Amino acid sequence: MKMIPRSTEMVEVIGKADPADRNDLYTQMGLHLVYNPSEREAVVEARPNMHQIACPRGDLNPHAP
């Protein structure tokens, strides 16, 4: 259920973003777009980052290097 509100928020962010900043937004969201001007179509692949760089609860293993 949380994906729908987040997706809506992402669409709003992209819509309001400066066109020069959109590539960075797409990358951060895990989106890969290829535009084919002769066909006037865009192919979009979603590759969301499903893991966190840091544990949101902090370091749970104080003995880790």
C-alpha positions, 0 to 999 in steps of 0.5 A: 500500500505504501508504493502508491503514495510514493509513486504519486510523490515521485511523479509530482517531484519529476513534474516540478523538477528543472529539466536539467535535474531530471536525469539525476532524479531518474537515476536516484529512483532507479529509472532508465529511459531510452527515447527513440525520436523516430518512433516518438516513444520512450522505453522505461526500465525500473531498477529500484534499489532494494537495499539500504546503504546504512541500517536505518536502526544504526549499527546492530553489530558493534563488533563489525569492522 
